[in-house]
């Protein structure tokens, strides 16, 4: 994964019903995944970001920039 890919935000929330951590990447529409542990969810989120970007590049679609924290 390149540094650019690591700049995307991941929202990670615990789902007590399914007992999983759900990952959403706000900048990339439809980019969601989950993991049984927090650590697995982070890895799955990173994989989902890489896959989303690769698919968008292959399809010639525009890629949204990562959000940047401004102070």
Backbone as XML, in Angstrom:
<?xml version="1.0"?>
<chain id="A" units="angstrom">
  <residue number="1" name="UNK">
    <atom name="N" x="0.854" y="-1.171" z="0.000"/>
    <atom name="CA" x="0.000" y="0.000" z="0.000"/>
    <atom name="C" x="0.900" y="1.235" z="0.000"/>
  </residue>
  <residue number="2" name="UNK">
    <atom name="N" x="0.565" y="2.195" z="-0.827"/>
    <atom name="CA" x="1.353" y="3.428" z="-0.890"/>
    <atom name="C" x="0.924" y="4.377" z="0.219"/>
  </residue>
  <residue number="3" name="UNK">
    <atom name="N" x="1.712" y="5.406" z="0.460"/>
    <atom name="CA" x="1.360" y="6.395" z="1.472"/>
    <atom name="C" x="0.044" y="7.077" z="1.160"/>
  </residue>
  <residue number="4" name="UNK">
    <atom name="N" x="-0.234" y="7.295" z="-0.150"/>
    <atom name="CA" x="-1.479" y="7.949" z="-0.554"/>
    <atom name="C" x="-2.679" y="7.135" z="-0.068"/>
  </residue>
  <residue number="5" name="UNK">
    <atom name="N" x="-2.603" y="5.825" z="-0.223"/>
    <atom name="CA" x="-3.705" y="4.960" z="0.198"/>
    <atom name="C" x="-3.894" y="4.994" z="1.712"/>
  </residue>
  <residue number="6" name="UNK">
    <atom name="N" x="-2.822" y="5.188" z="2.455"/>
    <atom name="CA" x="-2.898" y="5.212" z="3.912"/>
    <atom name="C" x="-3.497" y="6.505" z="4.440"/>
  </residue>
  <residue number="7" name="UNK">
    <atom name="N" x="-3.734" y="7.470" z="3.581"/>
    <atom name="CA" x="-4.267" y="8.758" z="4.015"/>
    <atom name="C" x="-5.791" y="8.800" z="4.068"/>
  </residue>
  <residue number="8" name="UNK">
    <atom name="N" x="-6.461" y="7.760" z="3.599"/>
    <atom name="CA" x="-7.920" y="7.743" z="3.636"/>
    <atom name="C" x="-8.419" y="7.460" z="5.053"/>
  </residue>
  <residue number="9" name="UNK">
    <atom name="N" x="-9.545" y="8.052" z="5.385"/>
    <atom name="CA" x="-10.156" y="7.878" z="6.705"/>
    <atom name="C" x="-10.867" y="6.540" z="6.794"/>
  </residue>
  <residue number="10" name="UNK">
    <atom name="N" x="-10.855" y="5.954" z="7.980"/>
    <atom name="CA" x="-11.653" y="4.761" z="8.243"/>
    <atom name="C" x="-12.464" y="5.010" z="9.504"/>
  </residue>
  <residue number="11" name="UNK">
    <atom name="N" x="-13.774" y="4.866" z="9.393"/>
    <atom name="CA" x="-14.643" y="4.895" z="10.566"/>
    <atom name="C" x="-14.854" y="3.443" z="10.984"/>
  </residue>
  <residue number="12" name="UNK">
    <atom name="N" x="-14.547" y="3.141" z="12.232"/>
    <atom name="CA" x="-14.677" y="1.768" z="12.718"/>
    <atom name="C" x="-15.638" y="1.785" z="13.905"/>
  </residue>
  <residue number="13" name="UNK">
    <atom name="N" x="-16.713" y="1.012" z="13.772"/>
    <atom name="CA" x="-17.723" y="0.951" z="14.830"/>
    <atom name="C" x="-18.010" y="-0.511" z="15.169"/>
  </residue>
  <residue number="14" name="UNK">
    <atom name="N" x="-18.222" y="-0.774" z="16.439"/>
    <atom name="CA" x="-18.525" y="-2.134" z="16.883"/>
    <atom name="C" x="-20.017" y="-2.404" z="16.742"/>
  </residue>
  <residue number="15" name="UNK">
    <atom name="N" x="-20.354" y="-3.570" z="16.197"/>
    <atom name="CA" x="-21.735" y="-4.015" z="16.071"/>
    <atom name="C" x="-21.953" y="-5.115" z="17.112"/>
  </residue>
  <residue number="16" name="UNK">
    <atom name="N" x="-22.633" y="-4.793" z="18.229"/>
    <atom name="CA" x="-22.791" y="-5.784" z="19.290"/>
    <atom name="C" x="-23.702" y="-6.952" z="18.919"/>
  </residue>
  <residue number="17" name="UNK">
    <atom name="N" x="-24.562" y="-6.763" z="17.936"/>
    <atom name="CA" x="-25.458" y="-7.845" z="17.531"/>
    <atom name="C" x="-24.673" y="-8.924" z="16.781"/>
  </residue>
  <residue number="18" name="UNK">
    <atom name="N" x="-23.896" y="-8.508" z="15.778"/>
    <atom name="CA" x="-23.109" y="-9.470" z="15.001"/>
    <atom name="C" x="-21.718" y="-9.706" z="15.589"/>
  </residue>
  <residue number="19" name="UNK">
    <atom name="N" x="-21.363" y="-8.918" z="16.608"/>
    <atom name="CA" x="-20.069" y="-9.028" z="17.283"/>
    <atom name="C" x="-18.902" y="-8.887" z="16.297"/>
  </residue>
  <residue number="20" name="UNK">
    <atom name="N" x="-18.980" y="-7.822" z="15.496"/>
    <atom name="CA" x="-17.933" y="-7.495" z="14.520"/>
    <atom name="C" x="-17.667" y="-5.998" z="14.551"/>
  </residue>
  <residue number="21" name="UNK">
    <atom name="N" x="-16.524" y="-5.626" z="14.009"/>
    <atom name="CA" x="-16.181" y="-4.214" z="13.824"/>
    <atom name="C" x="-16.452" y="-3.867" z="12.361"/>
  </residue>
  <residue number="22" name="UNK">
    <atom name="N" x="-17.287" y="-2.877" z="12.139"/>
    <atom name="CA" x="-17.682" y="-2.472" z="10.790"/>
    <atom name="C" x="-16.849" y="-1.261" z="10.378"/>
  </residue>
  <residue number="23" name="UNK">
    <atom name="N" x="-16.273" y="-1.345" z="9.180"/>
    <atom name="CA" x="-15.404" y="-0.288" z="8.660"/>
    <atom name="C" x="-16.093" y="0.399" z="7.485"/>
  </residue>
  <residue number="24" name="UNK">
    <atom name="N" x="-16.099" y="1.723" z="7.520"/>
    <atom name="CA" x="-16.602" y="2.535" z="6.420"/>
    <atom name="C" x="-15.512" y="3.543" z="6.058"/>
  </residue>
  <residue number="25" name="UNK">
    <atom name="N" x="-15.285" y="3.719" z="4.751"/>
    <atom name="CA" x="-14.311" y="4.706" z="4.269"/>
    <atom name="C" x="-15.124" y="5.845" z="3.650"/>
  </residue>
  <residue number="26" name="UNK">
    <atom name="N" x="-15.280" y="6.965" z="4.372"/>
    <atom name="CA" x="-16.196" y="8.024" z="3.931"/>
    <atom name="C" x="-15.874" y="8.628" z="2.570"/>
  </residue>
  <residue number="27" name="UNK">
    <atom name="N" x="-14.604" y="8.711" z="2.213"/>
    <atom name="CA" x="-14.230" y="9.350" z="0.947"/>
    <atom name="C" x="-14.513" y="8.473" z="-0.276"/>
  </residue>
  <residue number="28" name="UNK">
    <atom name="N" x="-14.653" y="7.161" z="-0.060"/>
    <atom name="CA" x="-14.804" y="6.233" z="-1.179"/>
    <atom name="C" x="-16.192" y="5.593" z="-1.132"/>
  </residue>
  <residue number="29" name="UNK">
    <atom name="N" x="-17.110" y="6.057" z="-1.967"/>
    <atom name="CA" x="-18.491" y="5.560" z="-1.940"/>
    <atom name="C" x="-18.561" y="4.040" z="-2.064"/>
  </residue>
  <residue number="30" name="UNK">
    <atom name="N" x="-19.310" y="3.438" z="-1.153"/>
    <atom name="CA" x="-19.514" y="1.994" z="-1.192"/>
    <atom name="C" x="-18.366" y="1.181" z="-0.624"/>
  </residue>
  <residue number="31" name="UNK">
    <atom name="N" x="-17.367" y="1.821" z="-0.071"/>
    <atom name="CA" x="-16.205" y="1.115" z="0.476"/>
    <atom name="C" x="-16.477" y="0.778" z="1.937"/>
  </residue>
  <residue number="32" name="UNK">
    <atom name="N" x="-16.882" y="-0.480" z="2.178"/>
    <atom name="CA" x="-17.216" y="-0.970" z="3.512"/>
    <atom name="C" x="-16.615" y="-2.358" z="3.675"/>
  </residue>
  <residue number="33" name="UNK">
    <atom name="N" x="-16.317" y="-2.717" z="4.911"/>
    <atom name="CA" x="-15.858" y="-4.068" z="5.217"/>
    <atom name="C" x="-16.039" y="-4.287" z="6.706"/>
  </residue>
  <residue number="34" name="UNK">
    <atom name="N" x="-15.541" y="-5.391" z="7.211"/>
    <atom name="CA" x="-15.656" y="-5.670" z="8.645"/>
    <atom name="C" x="-14.576" y="-6.659" z="9.078"/>
  </residue>
  <residue number="35" name="UNK">
    <atom name="N" x="-14.449" y="-6.817" z="10.385"/>
    <atom name="CA" x="-13.526" y="-7.795" z="10.947"/>
    <atom name="C" x="-14.019" y="-8.248" z="12.307"/>
  </residue>
  <residue number="36" name="UNK">
    <atom name="N" x="-13.595" y="-9.445" z="12.705"/>
    <atom name="CA" x="-14.004" y="-9.971" z="14.013"/>
    <atom name="C" x="-13.312" y="-9.251" z="15.162"/>
  </residue>
  <residue number="37" name="UNK">
    <atom name="N" x="-12.100" y="-8.744" z="14.916"/>
    <atom name="CA" x="-11.375" y="-7.966" z="15.919"/>
    <atom name="C" x="-11.104" y="-6.581" z="15.337"/>
  </residue>
  <residue number="38" name="UNK">
    <atom name="N" x="-10.721" y="-5.654" z="16.214"/>
    <atom name="CA" x="-10.392" y="-4.308" z="15.757"/>
    <atom name="C" x="-9.221" y="-4.352" z="14.782"/>
  </residue>
  <residue number="39" name="UNK">
    <atom name="N" x="-8.208" y="-5.122" z="15.125"/>
    <atom name="CA" x="-7.014" y="-5.224" z="14.277"/>
    <atom name="C" x="-7.347" y="-5.810" z="12.910"/>
  </residue>
  <residue number="40" name="UNK">
    <atom name="N" x="-8.195" y="-6.841" z="12.899"/>
    <atom name="CA" x="-8.612" y="-7.432" z="11.631"/>
    <atom name="C" x="-9.411" y="-6.421" z="10.807"/>
  </residue>
  <residue number="41" name="UNK">
    <atom name="N" x="-10.253" y="-5.637" z="11.473"/>
    <atom name="CA" x="-11.045" y="-4.622" z="10.772"/>
    <atom name="C" x="-10.138" y="-3.586" z="10.116"/>
  </residue>
  <residue number="42" name="UNK">
    <atom name="N" x="-9.081" y="-3.176" z="10.802"/>
    <atom name="CA" x="-8.141" y="-2.209" z="10.224"/>
    <atom name="C" x="-7.475" y="-2.818" z="8.986"/>
  </residue>
  <residue number="43" name="UNK">
    <atom name="N" x="-7.008" y="-4.057" z="9.085"/>
    <atom name="CA" x="-6.380" y="-4.719" z="7.923"/>
    <atom name="C" x="-7.368" y="-4.849" z="6.762"/>
  </residue>
  <residue number="44" name="UNK">
    <atom name="N" x="-8.581" y="-5.248" z="7.076"/>
    <atom name="CA" x="-9.610" y="-5.386" z="6.048"/>
    <atom name="C" x="-9.927" y="-4.027" z="5.426"/>
  </residue>
  <residue number="45" name="UNK">
    <atom name="N" x="-9.943" y="-2.984" z="6.255"/>
    <atom name="CA" x="-10.178" y="-1.629" z="5.740"/>
    <atom name="C" x="-9.083" y="-1.202" z="4.785"/>
  </residue>
  <residue number="46" name="UNK">
    <atom name="N" x="-7.832" y="-1.484" z="5.138"/>
    <atom name="CA" x="-6.718" y="-1.142" z="4.255"/>
    <atom name="C" x="-6.817" y="-1.909" z="2.939"/>
  </residue>
  <residue number="47" name="UNK">
    <atom name="N" x="-7.183" y="-3.187" z="3.017"/>
    <atom name="CA" x="-7.359" y="-3.987" z="1.796"/>
    <atom name="C" x="-8.515" y="-3.452" z="0.949"/>
  </residue>
  <residue number="48" name="UNK">
    <atom name="N" x="-9.597" y="-3.048" z="1.611"/>
    <atom name="CA" x="-10.754" y="-2.514" z="0.884"/>
    <atom name="C" x="-10.397" y="-1.220" z="0.165"/>
  </residue>
  <residue number="49" name="UNK">
    <atom name="N" x="-9.611" y="-0.370" z="0.811"/>
    <atom name="CA" x="-9.174" y="0.878" z="0.182"/>
    <atom name="C" x="-8.332" y="0.573" z="-1.052"/>
  </residue>
  <residue number="50" name="UNK">
    <atom name="N" x="-7.364" y="-0.317" z="-0.899"/>
    <atom name="CA" x="-6.491" y="-0.671" z="-2.029"/>
    <atom name="C" x="-7.299" y="-1.251" z="-3.183"/>
  </residue>
  <residue number="51" name="UNK">
    <atom name="N" x="-8.244" y="-2.124" z="-2.878"/>
    <atom name="CA" x="-9.080" y="-2.724" z="-3.928"/>
    <atom name="C" x="-9.963" y="-1.687" z="-4.602"/>
  </residue>
  <residue number="52" name="UNK">
    <atom name="N" x="-10.558" y="-0.810" z="-3.804"/>
    <atom name="CA" x="-11.433" y="0.228" z="-4.360"/>
    <atom name="C" x="-10.643" y="1.106" z="-5.320"/>
  </residue>
  <residue number="53" name="UNK">
    <atom name="N" x="-9.458" y="1.537" z="-4.894"/>
    <atom name="CA" x="-8.631" y="2.410" z="-5.735"/>
    <atom name="C" x="-8.176" y="1.693" z="-7.001"/>
  </residue>
  <residue number="54" name="UNK">
    <atom name="N" x="-7.774" y="0.429" z="-6.882"/>
    <atom name="CA" x="-7.336" y="-0.342" z="-8.057"/>
    <atom name="C" x="-8.478" y="-0.494" z="-9.056"/>
  </residue>
  <residue number="55" name="UNK">
    <atom name="N" x="-9.677" y="-0.794" z="-8.553"/>
    <atom name="CA" x="-10.837" y="-0.944" z="-9.449"/>
    <atom name="C" x="-11.179" y="0.376" z="-10.136"/>
  </residue>
  <residue number="56" name="UNK">
    <atom name="N" x="-11.134" y="1.473" z="-9.388"/>
    <atom name="CA" x="-11.445" y="2.780" z="-9.973"/>
    <atom name="C" x="-10.419" y="3.154" z="-11.037"/>
  </residue>
  <residue number="57" name="UNK">
    <atom name="N" x="-9.137" y="2.906" z="-10.746"/>
    <atom name="CA" x="-8.082" y="3.200" z="-11.729"/>
    <atom name="C" x="-8.278" y="2.368" z="-12.987"/>
  </residue>
  <residue number="58" name="UNK">
    <atom name="N" x="-8.569" y="1.082" z="-12.823"/>
    <atom name="CA" x="-8.753" y="0.182" z="-13.969"/>
    <atom name="C" x="-9.947" y="0.607" z="-14.822"/>
  </residue>
  <residue number="59" name="UNK">
    <atom name="N" x="-10.969" y="1.148" z="-14.179"/>
    <atom name="CA" x="-12.173" y="1.575" z="-14.896"/>
    <atom name="C" x="-12.051" y="3.009" z="-15.420"/>
  </residue>
  <residue number="60" name="UNK">
    <atom name="N" x="-10.951" y="3.683" z="-15.102"/>
    <atom name="CA" x="-10.766" y="5.062" z="-15.549"/>
    <atom name="C" x="-11.656" y="6.056" z="-14.827"/>
  </residue>
  <residue number="61" name="UNK">
    <atom name="N" x="-12.100" y="5.682" z="-13.639"/>
    <atom name="CA" x="-12.980" y="6.566" z="-12.864"/>
    <atom name="C" x="-12.162" y="7.568" z="-12.048"/>
  </residue>
  <residue number="62" name="UNK">
    <atom name="N" x="-12.795" y="8.660" z="-11.712"/>
    <atom name="CA" x="-12.161" y="9.674" z="-10.870"/>
    <atom name="C" x="-11.971" y="9.117" z="-9.461"/>
  </residue>
  <residue number="63" name="UNK">
    <atom name="N" x="-10.857" y="9.460" z="-8.860"/>
    <atom name="CA" x="-10.557" y="8.997" z="-7.500"/>
    <atom name="C" x="-10.609" y="10.195" z="-6.559"/>
  </residue>
  <residue number="64" name="UNK">
    <atom name="N" x="-11.523" y="10.121" z="-5.583"/>
    <atom name="CA" x="-11.631" y="11.231" z="-4.628"/>
    <atom name="C" x="-10.336" y="11.348" z="-3.806"/>
  </residue>
  <residue number="65" name="UNK">
    <atom name="N" x="-9.920" y="12.549" z="-3.503"/>
    <atom name="CA" x="-8.719" y="12.713" z="-2.662"/>
    <atom name="C" x="-9.058" y="12.370" z="-1.216"/>
  </residue>
  <residue number="66" name="UNK">
    <atom name="N" x="-8.033" y="11.973" z="-0.446"/>
    <atom name="CA" x="-8.269" y="11.744" z="0.986"/>
    <atom name="C" x="-8.606" y="13.064" z="1.683"/>
  </residue>
  <residue number="67" name="UNK">
    <atom name="N" x="-9.360" y="12.983" z="2.758"/>
    <atom name="CA" x="-9.616" y="14.157" z="3.586"/>
    <atom name="C" x="-8.324" y="14.544" z="4.284"/>
  </residue>
  <residue number="68" name="UNK">
    <atom name="N" x="-8.137" y="15.820" z="4.487"/>
    <atom name="CA" x="-6.953" y="16.304" z="5.163"/>
    <atom name="C" x="-7.392" y="17.115" z="6.371"/>
  </residue>
  <residue number="69" name="UNK">
    <atom name="N" x="-6.815" y="16.806" z="7.520"/>
    <atom name="CA" x="-7.131" y="17.537" z="8.734"/>
    <atom name="C" x="-6.514" y="18.920" z="8.636"/>
  </residue>
  <residue number="70" name="UNK">
    <atom name="N" x="-7.323" y="19.930" z="8.824"/>
    <atom name="CA" x="-6.827" y="21.294" z="8.806"/>
    <atom name="C" x="-6.947" y="21.861" z="10.207"/>
  </residue>
  <residue number="71" name="UNK">
    <atom name="N" x="-5.975" y="22.651" z="10.563"/>
    <atom name="CA" x="-5.973" y="23.239" z="11.914"/>
    <atom name="C" x="-5.995" y="24.725" z="11.829"/>
  </residue>
</chain>
